[in-house]
Amino acid sequence: MVAKKPRIVIIGAGMAGLTAANKLYTSSSSNDMFELCVVEGGSRIGGRINTSEFGGDRIEMGATWIHGIGGSPVHKIAQEIHSLESEQPWECMDGLLDEPKTVAEGGFELSPSLVESISTVFKNLMDYAQGKLIEREESSEEVDFCKLADKICKICPSNGGGPGKLSVGSFLRQALNVYWDSVNEQEQIEGCGNWSRKLIEEAIFAMHENIQRTYTSAGDLLTLDFDAESEYRMFPGEEITIAKGYLSVIESLASVLPHGLIQLGRKVARIEWQPEAHQSSGHGCAGRPVKIHFCDGSIMSADHVIVTVSLGVLKAGIGPDSGMFNPPLPTFKTEAISRLGYGVVNKLFLQLSSRHDGRDGDYSKFPFLQMAFHRPDSEWRHKKIPWWMRRTASLSPIYKNSGVLLSWFAGKEALELETLSDEEIIDGVSTTLSSFLSQPHKQLNSNSHGVCNGKEKSVDGNRVRFAKVLKSKWGNDPLFLGSYSYVAVGSSGDDLDTLAEPLPNTDTLGSAPLQILFAGEATHRTHYSTTHGAYFSGLREASRLLQHYHCVGV
């Protein structure tokens, strides 16, 4: 009698799932040891990686950046498959290398010196939170940020997350107030309408907070845990995009797998497992401890299942009306899932129209625009700018001279974007641009305070027209229910480790081991929210199974 091979089913054909499959299939020590299958609920591979085209340019609807090229496995693969160069234009964001144009609501262009001043304050505070700031010698022109930040950590409230729990949002705002207390009296600025220097600084600071919201997916920085920031790790070196598309990395991982190993359109409804020591209940499972029920009514048995679905799907899956796992996951696992944060980040692409009369047909002058908005409750705000645009930090070409613009949205604004029609989006963006890029009633001259520039605007916002739009919809996609994870106030890095623990627990005697394993960006303690974190997690779970079967050279 031929002994049956262990069957491993991987749920999800994203970065984590395909990395695990690649490792299990190509491991020289495993040979033909396993029956391997990847089931994907959608119609494509890639998961939250989704390269597309818009306006003739290659764009990313999901994951966009390689976060540091020094030591990144994603960068290494992209290099090996020659994906870092392309003849087709792509979303390379080379405008980021130039000095951005920062404009305050009402069309007042801000001097780089002012923007840099308050931007440095924000950067130093985030560097402190992330453990990067090296204490410097104090000078008459520089605040000692380490001492300032230490003071903030002692006086900030806990935000309801338990004793001593501090949010990034509270830390930043308290620090801004302490910074203001340390500098001279704030004055009204001539030639900048109703903007005072303090209001301008606050608007620039808020702009950076909104960028941070898209970095972390925390819709509100008051929910982002301060302590966990110092555990997060980035690779050294520049951050770049992938010329031939992020999907090329995914396709490379999948290319070694035989045809039919990846099954698309196989959405999982329920996973039955056996935490206690007893035999399988049948259903043709031939003694395998795990049964996977699909939405089409079919059932697949397995010895091991690697679950790589998003944290958002797991959060929905542990709800009282879900029943994704039967029996339910143990309390230590569900509590970790509940405490961790998971947010929504969406991208909006807009294609500029060409004018038929030849006037202003060249949009090569459209700036890398950073927008400093009035507070939402300010009496000076432009009333027609929609609320969902007010926490958007920038609108910029995806590469120099491109006719495609990109803006990022997070939190409730990102969810609202998903509900809007193309016409509503174009109207809202156009209204916003009319306030930021239209010519002021009079030319602004540089003043003694160096706040407002009187340069002629490169593009008149009232004359910008859009041909079409494209937006991502990660929040309402049932296969993802959001974008990526963060450590919320009340949670910690321990919860990321807990989420990564396989089931049953190794202490459960008599039950079949490693029935359910967990991978995905939300299971990596120091690289959560990233594609390389997902990659590492896929390697981790594949190696766990190879070690379990005593495969050498793992």
C-alpha positions as CSV (number, residue, x, y, z in Angstrom):
1,M,0.0,0.0,0.0
2,V,1.4,3.4,-1.1
3,A,1.5,5.9,1.7
4,K,-0.5,9.0,0.9
5,K,1.4,12.3,0.6
6,P,0.6,15.1,3.0
7,R,-1.8,17.5,1.3
8,I,-1.0,21.2,1.8
9,V,-3.7,23.8,0.7
10,I,-2.7,27.4,0.6
11,I,-5.7,29.9,0.7
12,G,-4.8,33.0,-1.3
13,A,-2.6,33.6,-4.3
14,G,-1.0,36.9,-3.1
15,M,2.6,37.5,-2.1
16,A,2.5,35.3,1.0
17,G,0.6,32.4,-0.5
18,L,2.7,32.2,-3.7
19,T,5.9,32.6,-1.8
20,A,5.0,29.7,0.4
21,A,3.9,27.6,-2.7
22,N,7.2,28.5,-4.5
23,K,9.3,27.5,-1.5
24,L,7.4,24.2,-0.9
25,Y,7.5,23.2,-4.5
26,T,11.1,24.2,-5.3
27,S,12.7,22.9,-2.1
28,S,15.2,20.3,-3.3
29,S,14.8,18.3,-0.1
30,S,11.0,18.0,-0.4
31,N,11.0,16.6,-4.0
32,D,7.6,15.1,-4.6
33,M,6.8,14.8,-1.0
34,F,3.6,16.9,-0.9
35,E,0.3,17.3,-2.7
36,L,0.2,21.1,-3.1
37,C,-2.7,23.3,-4.1
38,V,-3.3,27.1,-4.0
39,V,-6.9,28.2,-4.0
40,E,-7.8,31.8,-4.8
41,G,-11.2,33.3,-4.4
42,G,-10.7,35.9,-7.1
43,S,-10.2,35.8,-10.8
44,R,-6.5,36.7,-10.8
45,I,-3.3,36.2,-8.8
46,G,-1.6,38.9,-6.8
47,G,-4.0,39.7,-4.0
48,R,-3.4,43.3,-2.9
49,I,-0.8,43.6,-5.7
50,N,-2.7,44.6,-8.9
51,T,-0.7,46.2,-11.7
52,S,-2.9,47.8,-14.3
53,E,-2.9,50.4,-17.1
54,F,-4.4,53.9,-17.3
55,G,-4.0,56.5,-20.0
56,G,-1.4,54.4,-21.7
57,D,0.8,54.3,-18.5
58,R,1.5,51.3,-16.2
59,I,0.1,51.9,-12.7
60,E,-0.4,50.1,-9.4
61,M,-3.9,49.8,-8.0
62,G,-2.5,48.3,-4.8
63,A,1.1,47.8,-3.5
64,T,3.3,50.4,-5.1
65,W,6.7,50.8,-3.4
66,I,9.7,48.8,-2.6
67,H,10.4,50.2,0.9
68,G,14.2,50.3,0.8
69,I,16.3,48.4,-1.6
70,G,19.0,47.3,0.8
71,G,18.2,43.7,1.7
72,S,14.7,43.7,0.3
73,P,13.8,40.3,-1.2
74,V,11.3,42.0,-3.5
75,H,14.0,44.2,-4.9
76,K,16.2,41.2,-5.4
77,I,13.6,39.3,-7.4
78,A,12.8,42.4,-9.4
79,Q,16.4,42.8,-10.2
80,E,16.9,39.2,-11.2
81,I,13.9,39.2,-13.6
82,H,14.9,42.6,-15.0
83,S,11.7,44.4,-13.9
84,L,13.3,47.6,-12.8
85,E,13.5,49.1,-16.3
86,S,10.8,49.5,-18.9
87,E,10.2,51.3,-22.2
88,Q,6.6,51.8,-21.3
89,P,6.0,54.8,-19.0
90,W,5.1,53.7,-15.4
91,E,4.2,55.1,-12.1
92,C,7.8,56.0,-11.1
93,M,6.9,59.2,-9.1
94,D,10.1,60.9,-10.1
95,G,8.5,64.2,-9.4
96,L,9.1,63.3,-5.7
97,L,12.7,64.0,-6.3
98,D,12.0,67.6,-7.3
99,E,11.0,70.3,-4.9
100,P,7.2,70.1,-4.5
101,K,5.0,73.1,-4.8
102,T,3.1,73.6,-1.5
103,V,0.1,75.7,-1.8
104,A,-2.3,76.9,1.0
105,E,-6.0,76.9,0.4
106,G,-6.9,80.1,-1.5
107,G,-4.0,79.8,-3.9
108,F,-1.1,81.0,-1.8
109,E,2.1,79.3,-2.7
110,L,4.3,78.8,0.4
111,S,8.0,79.4,0.5
112,P,10.1,76.3,0.7
113,S,11.9,77.6,3.8
114,L,8.6,77.7,5.8
115,V,7.5,74.3,4.6
116,E,10.9,72.8,5.3
117,S,10.9,74.3,8.8
118,I,7.7,72.7,10.1
119,S,8.2,69.6,7.9
120,T,11.5,69.1,9.8
121,V,9.7,69.3,13.1
122,F,7.3,66.6,11.9
123,K,10.1,64.4,10.6
124,N,12.1,64.6,13.8
125,L,9.0,63.7,15.9
126,M,8.3,60.7,13.7
127,D,12.0,59.7,13.8
128,Y,11.8,59.9,17.6
129,A,8.7,57.7,17.7
130,Q,10.4,55.2,15.4
131,G,13.6,55.2,17.5
132,K,15.7,56.8,14.8
133,L,16.5,60.2,16.3
134,I,20.0,60.5,17.6
135,E,20.2,63.3,20.2
136,R,21.9,66.3,18.9
137,E,23.7,69.2,20.4
138,E,21.3,72.0,21.2
139,S,21.7,75.3,19.4
140,S,19.9,78.6,19.6
141,E,18.0,77.7,16.4
142,E,17.1,74.1,17.1
143,V,14.7,72.5,19.6
144,D,16.1,69.5,21.4
145,F,13.5,67.0,20.1
146,C,14.6,64.2,22.3
147,K,13.9,66.1,25.4
148,L,10.7,67.6,24.0
149,A,9.5,64.1,23.0
150,D,10.4,62.6,26.4
151,K,8.3,65.4,27.9
152,I,5.3,64.6,25.7
153,C,5.5,60.9,26.5
154,K,5.1,61.7,30.1
155,I,2.1,64.1,29.8
156,C,0.0,62.5,27.1
157,P,-3.2,60.8,28.0
158,S,-3.7,57.1,27.3
159,N,-6.5,57.4,24.8
160,G,-8.5,54.7,26.4
161,G,-6.0,52.0,25.4
162,G,-5.0,51.2,28.9
163,P,-2.5,52.6,31.4
164,G,0.5,54.2,29.7
165,K,-0.9,53.7,26.2
166,L,0.0,56.6,23.9
167,S,-1.1,57.1,20.3
168,V,1.0,58.6,17.6
169,G,-1.7,61.2,17.0
170,S,-1.7,62.4,20.6
171,F,2.1,62.5,20.7
172,L,2.3,64.6,17.5
173,R,-0.3,67.2,18.5
174,Q,1.0,67.6,22.0
175,A,4.5,68.0,20.6
176,L,3.4,70.6,18.1
177,N,1.9,72.6,21.0
178,V,5.1,72.3,23.0
179,Y,7.1,73.4,19.9
180,W,4.9,76.5,19.5
181,D,5.5,77.3,23.2
182,S,9.2,77.3,22.5
183,V,9.2,79.7,19.6
184,N,8.4,83.3,19.2
185,E,4.9,84.9,19.2
186,Q,3.1,84.0,16.0
187,E,2.2,86.9,13.6
188,Q,-0.3,87.5,10.9
189,I,1.2,87.3,7.4
190,E,0.8,90.1,4.9
191,G,-0.4,89.0,1.5
192,C,-1.6,85.5,2.6
193,G,-5.3,86.3,3.2
194,N,-6.5,85.0,6.5
195,W,-3.6,82.8,7.1
196,S,-1.4,83.4,10.1
197,R,2.0,81.8,10.4
198,K,0.6,79.5,13.1
199,L,-2.3,78.4,11.0
200,I,0.0,77.8,8.0
201,E,2.3,75.7,10.1
202,E,-0.6,73.7,11.5
203,A,-1.9,73.1,7.9
204,I,1.5,71.9,6.8
205,F,1.8,69.7,9.9
206,A,-1.7,68.2,9.1
207,M,-0.6,67.6,5.6
208,H,2.2,65.4,6.9
209,E,-0.2,63.7,9.3
210,N,-2.4,62.8,6.3
211,I,0.6,61.4,4.5
212,Q,1.3,59.3,7.6
213,R,-2.3,58.0,7.5
214,T,-1.7,56.6,4.0
215,Y,1.7,55.1,5.1
216,T,0.1,53.3,8.0
217,S,-3.5,52.8,6.9
218,A,-4.6,54.2,10.3
219,G,-7.6,56.4,9.3
220,D,-7.1,58.3,12.5
221,L,-3.6,58.6,14.0
222,L,-5.2,58.7,17.5
223,T,-5.7,54.9,17.0
224,L,-2.0,54.2,16.0
225,D,0.0,52.8,18.9
226,F,3.1,54.9,19.8
227,D,5.2,52.2,21.4
228,A,4.9,49.8,18.4
229,E,6.4,52.4,16.0
230,S,9.9,51.7,17.3
231,E,9.5,48.0,16.5
232,Y,8.7,48.7,12.8
233,R,11.7,48.2,10.5
234,M,12.5,49.5,7.0
235,F,15.3,48.4,4.7
236,P,18.0,51.0,4.0
237,G,18.3,52.7,0.7
238,E,16.0,54.5,-1.6
239,E,12.3,53.6,-2.0
240,I,11.4,52.8,-5.6
241,T,8.5,51.5,-7.7
242,I,8.8,48.6,-10.2
243,A,9.1,49.6,-13.8
244,K,7.5,46.4,-15.3
245,G,4.9,46.4,-12.5
246,Y,4.7,44.7,-9.1
247,L,2.7,41.9,-10.7
248,S,5.9,40.8,-12.5
249,V,7.3,39.7,-9.1
250,I,4.2,37.7,-8.4
251,E,4.2,36.1,-11.9
252,S,7.9,35.1,-11.3
253,L,7.0,33.4,-8.1
254,A,4.1,31.6,-9.8
255,S,6.0,30.7,-12.9
256,V,7.7,27.6,-11.4
257,L,4.4,26.1,-10.3
258,P,2.8,23.5,-12.7
259,H,-0.4,24.3,-14.5
260,G,-3.4,23.7,-12.4
261,L,-1.7,24.0,-9.1
262,I,-3.3,27.5,-8.7
263,Q,-7.1,27.3,-8.8
264,L,-8.9,30.6,-9.4
265,G,-12.5,31.4,-8.5
266,R,-12.4,29.1,-5.4
267,K,-13.8,31.2,-2.6
268,V,-13.7,29.6,0.8
269,A,-16.8,29.6,2.9
270,R,-15.7,27.6,5.9
271,I,-12.6,25.8,7.3
272,E,-13.3,22.8,9.6
273,W,-10.4,21.6,11.8
274,Q,-9.8,19.3,14.7
275,P,-8.4,21.0,17.8
276,E,-9.1,17.9,19.9
277,A,-7.7,14.4,19.5
278,H,-10.3,12.5,17.5
279,Q,-10.7,11.0,14.0
280,S,-12.1,12.8,11.0
281,S,-15.9,12.6,10.5
282,G,-15.6,11.5,6.9
283,H,-17.0,13.4,3.9
284,G,-14.4,11.7,1.8
285,C,-11.6,13.2,3.7
286,A,-9.7,10.0,4.0
287,G,-8.5,10.8,7.5
288,R,-7.1,14.2,6.7
289,P,-7.9,16.5,9.7
290,V,-9.0,19.7,7.8
291,K,-11.9,20.2,5.5
292,I,-12.2,23.3,3.3
293,H,-15.8,24.2,2.3
294,F,-16.1,26.4,-0.8
295,C,-18.9,28.7,-1.8
296,D,-19.8,26.5,-4.7
297,G,-20.6,23.6,-2.3
298,S,-17.5,21.6,-3.0
299,I,-15.2,20.3,-0.3
300,M,-11.4,19.7,-0.2
301,S,-9.6,17.8,2.5
302,A,-6.1,18.7,3.7
303,D,-3.5,17.8,6.3
304,H,-2.3,21.4,6.5
305,V,-3.9,24.7,5.4
306,I,-1.9,28.0,5.1
307,V,-4.4,30.8,5.5
308,T,-3.1,34.0,3.9
309,V,-6.3,36.1,3.8
310,S,-6.1,39.7,4.9
311,L,-6.6,40.7,8.5
312,G,-9.8,42.4,7.4
313,V,-11.2,39.1,6.2
314,L,-10.1,37.4,9.4
315,K,-11.8,40.1,11.5
316,A,-15.0,39.5,9.5
317,G,-14.4,35.7,9.8
318,I,-14.4,35.7,13.6
319,G,-17.7,37.6,13.8
320,P,-20.8,35.9,15.4
321,D,-22.5,35.5,12.0
322,S,-19.5,34.3,10.0
323,G,-18.5,30.8,11.0
324,M,-15.4,31.0,8.9
325,F,-13.7,28.5,11.3
326,N,-15.4,25.5,12.8
327,P,-14.8,25.1,15.6
328,P,-14.1,28.8,16.2
329,L,-10.5,29.9,16.6
330,P,-9.3,29.9,20.3
331,T,-9.8,33.1,22.3
332,F,-6.1,34.1,22.3
333,K,-6.2,34.1,18.6
334,T,-9.5,36.0,18.1
335,E,-8.6,38.6,20.7
336,A,-5.3,39.4,18.9
337,I,-7.2,39.7,15.6
338,S,-9.7,42.0,17.2
339,R,-7.1,44.3,18.8
340,L,-4.9,44.8,15.8
341,G,-5.7,47.7,13.4
342,Y,-6.6,47.3,9.8
343,G,-7.4,50.3,7.6
344,V,-8.4,51.3,4.1
345,V,-6.1,53.2,1.7
346,N,-7.3,54.0,-1.9
347,K,-5.6,55.5,-4.9
348,L,-7.3,57.9,-7.3
349,F,-5.9,58.3,-10.8
350,L,-7.1,61.2,-13.1
351,Q,-6.3,61.6,-16.7
352,L,-5.9,65.2,-17.9
353,S,-7.8,66.3,-21.0
354,S,-6.1,67.8,-24.0
355,R,-7.5,71.1,-25.2
356,H,-8.7,71.1,-28.8
357,D,-7.9,74.8,-29.3
358,G,-4.3,74.3,-28.6
359,R,-4.3,76.6,-25.5
360,D,-2.8,75.1,-22.4
361,G,-2.6,71.7,-24.1
362,D,0.8,71.0,-22.6
363,Y,0.3,69.9,-19.0
364,S,4.0,69.3,-18.5
365,K,3.9,72.2,-16.0
366,F,1.4,70.5,-13.7
367,P,3.3,70.6,-10.4
368,F,3.9,68.0,-7.7
369,L,1.2,69.7,-5.7
370,Q,1.1,69.5,-1.9
371,M,-2.1,71.0,-0.4
372,A,-2.3,72.8,2.9
373,F,-6.0,73.0,3.8
374,H,-7.8,75.2,6.3
375,R,-9.2,73.3,9.3
376,P,-12.5,71.7,8.5
377,D,-14.3,74.0,11.0
378,S,-12.6,77.2,9.8
379,E,-14.8,80.0,8.7
380,W,-12.2,80.8,6.0
381,R,-12.4,77.4,4.3
382,H,-13.7,77.1,0.7
383,K,-17.2,75.8,1.4
384,K,-17.5,74.0,-1.9
385,I,-14.4,71.8,-1.4
386,P,-15.9,68.4,-0.5
387,W,-15.0,66.9,2.9
388,W,-13.4,63.8,1.4
389,M,-10.8,66.0,-0.3
390,R,-9.7,67.9,2.8
391,R,-7.4,65.2,4.2
392,T,-5.7,64.5,0.9
393,A,-2.1,65.6,1.0
394,S,-1.1,65.8,-2.6
395,L,-2.1,65.6,-6.3
396,S,0.7,65.0,-8.7
397,P,1.7,63.5,-12.0
398,I,2.8,59.8,-11.8
399,Y,6.0,60.8,-13.6
400,K,7.4,64.0,-15.1
401,N,5.2,65.4,-17.8
402,S,2.6,62.7,-17.4
403,G,-1.0,63.4,-18.1
404,V,-2.1,61.1,-15.3
405,L,-2.4,62.5,-11.8
406,L,-2.4,60.5,-8.6
407,S,-3.9,61.2,-5.1
408,W,-4.1,59.0,-2.0
409,F,-7.0,58.6,0.4
410,A,-7.2,56.9,3.8
411,G,-9.8,56.0,6.3
412,K,-13.4,57.3,5.9
413,E,-12.4,59.5,3.0
414,A,-11.1,56.4,1.2
415,L,-14.3,54.6,1.8
416,E,-16.3,57.6,0.6
417,L,-14.3,57.6,-2.6
418,E,-15.5,54.1,-3.4
419,T,-19.1,55.3,-3.3
420,L,-18.7,58.3,-5.6
421,S,-19.4,58.4,-9.3
422,D,-16.8,59.5,-11.8
423,E,-18.7,62.8,-12.2
424,E,-18.7,63.5,-8.5
425,I,-15.0,62.8,-8.2
426,I,-14.1,65.1,-11.2
427,D,-16.3,67.8,-9.8
428,G,-14.8,67.6,-6.3
429,V,-11.2,67.5,-7.5
430,S,-11.8,70.3,-10.0
431,T,-13.4,72.5,-7.3
432,T,-10.4,71.8,-5.0
433,L,-7.9,72.7,-7.7
434,S,-9.7,76.0,-8.5
435,S,-9.0,77.0,-4.9
436,F,-5.3,76.0,-5.0
437,L,-4.1,76.7,-8.5
438,S,-6.2,79.6,-9.7
439,Q,-4.6,82.9,-10.1
440,P,-5.1,85.1,-7.0
441,H,-6.9,88.4,-7.5
442,K,-3.5,90.1,-7.2
443,Q,0.0,89.0,-7.7
444,L,1.6,88.1,-4.3
445,N,5.0,89.5,-3.6
446,S,7.6,87.9,-1.4
447,N,7.4,89.5,2.0
448,S,9.7,90.0,4.8
449,H,8.5,86.9,6.6
450,G,9.3,84.7,3.6
451,V,5.9,82.8,3.7
452,C,4.1,83.5,0.5
453,N,5.7,83.4,-2.9
454,G,4.5,85.6,-5.8
455,K,5.4,83.2,-8.5
456,E,3.0,82.8,-11.4
457,K,1.1,79.6,-11.2
458,S,2.2,77.0,-13.7
459,V,-1.3,75.7,-14.2
460,D,-4.6,77.5,-13.8
461,G,-6.9,75.3,-11.7
462,N,-10.0,76.7,-13.3
463,R,-8.9,75.5,-16.7
464,V,-7.8,71.9,-15.7
465,R,-10.1,69.3,-17.3
466,F,-10.2,65.6,-16.7
467,A,-11.0,63.0,-19.3
468,K,-11.5,60.0,-17.0
469,V,-10.8,58.6,-13.6
470,L,-9.8,55.3,-12.1
471,K,-9.9,54.4,-8.4
472,S,-9.1,51.4,-6.2
473,K,-11.9,49.9,-4.0
474,W,-10.1,47.9,-1.4
475,G,-12.5,48.7,1.4
476,N,-15.6,47.1,0.0
477,D,-13.9,44.2,-1.9
478,P,-15.1,41.1,0.0
479,L,-11.8,39.4,-0.7
480,F,-9.8,42.0,1.2
481,L,-12.1,44.4,3.2
482,G,-9.3,46.9,3.4
483,S,-5.6,47.5,2.6
484,Y,-3.1,46.6,5.3
485,S,-2.6,46.3,9.0
486,Y,-1.2,48.5,11.8
487,V,-0.7,48.2,15.5
488,A,-3.6,49.9,17.1
489,V,-3.7,51.5,20.6
490,G,-4.5,48.7,22.9
491,S,-2.6,46.2,20.8
492,S,1.1,45.4,20.5
493,G,3.7,43.5,18.5
494,D,2.8,40.5,20.6
495,D,-0.5,40.3,18.8
496,L,1.2,40.1,15.4
497,D,3.2,37.2,16.8
498,T,0.1,35.6,18.2
499,L,-1.6,35.8,14.8
500,A,1.3,34.0,13.3
501,E,1.1,31.0,15.7
502,P,-0.2,27.8,14.0
503,L,-3.0,25.7,15.3
504,P,-3.5,23.4,17.1
505,N,-1.2,24.7,19.8
506,T,1.8,22.4,20.2
507,D,0.6,21.7,23.8
508,T,-2.5,20.0,22.4
509,L,-1.5,16.3,22.7
510,G,-3.0,13.8,20.4
511,S,-4.4,16.2,17.8
512,A,-2.9,16.4,14.3
513,P,-0.2,19.1,14.3
514,L,0.0,22.2,12.2
515,Q,-3.5,22.0,10.8
516,I,-4.0,25.7,10.3
517,L,-1.0,28.0,9.6
518,F,-1.2,31.8,9.2
519,A,0.8,34.0,6.8
520,G,0.4,37.5,5.4
521,E,1.7,40.9,6.1
522,A,-0.3,41.1,9.4
523,T,1.6,38.2,10.8
524,H,5.1,39.8,10.7
525,R,6.1,41.7,13.8
526,T,8.6,44.1,12.3
527,H,7.6,44.3,8.6
528,Y,3.8,44.3,8.8
529,S,1.9,46.3,6.1
530,T,4.5,45.5,3.4
531,T,4.9,43.1,0.5
532,H,8.3,42.0,1.9
533,G,6.6,41.3,5.2
534,A,4.1,39.1,3.4
535,Y,7.0,37.4,1.5
536,F,8.9,36.7,4.7
537,S,5.7,35.2,6.3
538,G,5.2,32.9,3.4
539,L,8.8,31.6,3.7
540,R,8.3,31.2,7.4
541,E,5.2,28.9,7.1
542,A,6.7,26.9,4.2
543,S,9.8,26.4,6.3
544,R,7.7,25.4,9.3
545,L,6.1,22.6,7.3
546,L,9.4,21.5,5.7
547,Q,11.0,21.3,9.1
548,H,8.0,19.4,10.4
549,Y,8.6,16.7,7.8
550,H,12.4,16.8,8.5
551,C,13.3,18.1,5.1
552,V,17.0,19.0,5.2
553,G,18.5,22.2,3.7
554,V,15.3,24.3,4.5
